[in-house]
Amino acid sequence: MNKKHLFINLTAFLTVQLFAVLPLFAGSYTATDISLTPGKNATKLNLNWQTTSSSTRCAVQIAKSGTTLFKNFVPTTKKTASDLTGASYSYCEVEASNLVSDTDYIYRVGDGTNWSAQHPYSTRNPNKFSFFFVSDPQIGASGDTASDGSSWSNTLVTMTDEFSDAAFIMSGGDQVDTATNEDQYTKFFAPAALTSLPIAPAVGNHEGSAVNFNYHYNLPNESSTYGVNSAAGDYYFTYGNALFIVLNMEPTNSLYPSSGGGGGGGPGGPPPDTDKDGVDDGHDYCPNDVGLATNNGCPEGQTGTKPVPPGGGGGGCSDIISDADFEAKLAAKDMTAFVASINQHKAFMQGAIAANPTVKWKVVMWHYSIYSAGNHAADSQVRAIRYYMVDVLDDLKVDLVLMGHDHAFTRTYQMENDNPQKNQTANSNGQIVDPTGTLYITQSSSSGSKYYDLNCKYPADPYFDYVSAGTQLYKPQFSYISVDDSTLSISTYRTDTMQEIDTYSILKN
Ligand SMILES: [Fe+2]
């Protein structure tokens, strides 16, 4: 060990010791579930926290690291509300602004007089930055909330140890398993990394329309018109030359007609949502979908009784109907409300792009993967979202779509008009140069609380011709995405070995 390293180690040791022994840092204000979200742009930061303080005031102070010259931000009034279970909440939402890039800060939250413990927060260079993409930590899904929380924490520690420069996290939904379970929320926000790293969450089907999601995140540019349910509305933010749009697909999903065009739980058909994943789909015959799926869609260790298809033939893998048959199925349904919901997302994205017409990169995220190699790949609802959304994304020239829900990893080819665009130009670095179409990435679980097997028809069925890479490693994973004015590069890692399992880079001139 050289002297420099010795000095750094001693400094780190003394800092840890000082924090450990000085009550000065403990703070006199109780704030729990502190939640940072990207602000409207890189100069802003959104904060949310729960408090038992009797004060009605919410305030935030930030100082440059190494000083105590705290700067105040516009205070707000504490919000109080109750959730679907009748539990009452007091929570605060404050926006910090005029933050300088590439700067280490400390911050504290409070009521303007009493303050919480201090936490570090660092801004990054918005001209050349990176972010993480995680999905479906779904704290509580394994049945052991503490274990899921521990695995989630391990993922955050692993990824921030490896990549200490990320500006924020995009999370593809199902952060918790039970929409109204505050213990799960507390375990989700418990890792220290989340008091320093903003997280932009999509609403997942497990967070549904419960208000708890709304109490826990202070979302930037959140719509009160588009994609709205009691959990959230569509929202967006910019970071440098990139626009990030997050759509709440829950209202859309709930408008998919459950009857008309066949199915619906008749004799031989799957019973409605018996696995309680919020979707009436092809694996509802499983008792529940917790675990490692290995047997034609049922989790490992569960046999389930698969309905006998019309005309007999016995178990095995469900066939995936053709695009033409699926289109006929949609034509037999009243899709008016569903399409209206899709059009809301379209209007929201158009507005976000119109407000930021010069951005180089457009990234969109929602929960339900529409291009997956996993079990949900041919669910009617997600297929309907694909049917109506891809034209919109083509028209808006979206570069990258981030999704979850299937707890398995999928990277598509560049996609346009629902067709894989396989003839792209790669340079000597393997970068795809000025690609046509949009790239879609589906993240596996980032905590490992639940995995789905790859679809039993993948890769044999031509339905999956959109898949360039589809894997299920049954290990928590995350992606690290770096962005500058000309490149967007995505590398995906398994957290147990930090082995890179997929990489893809776009160069845009
Ligand atoms: Fe989901």
Boltz pocket constraint, residues with backbone or C-beta under 6 A from the ligand:
constraints:
  - pocket:
      binder: B
      contacts: [[A, 174], [A, 204], [A, 205], [A, 206], [A, 277], [A, 367], [A, 404], [A, 405], [A, 406]]
      max_distance: 6.0
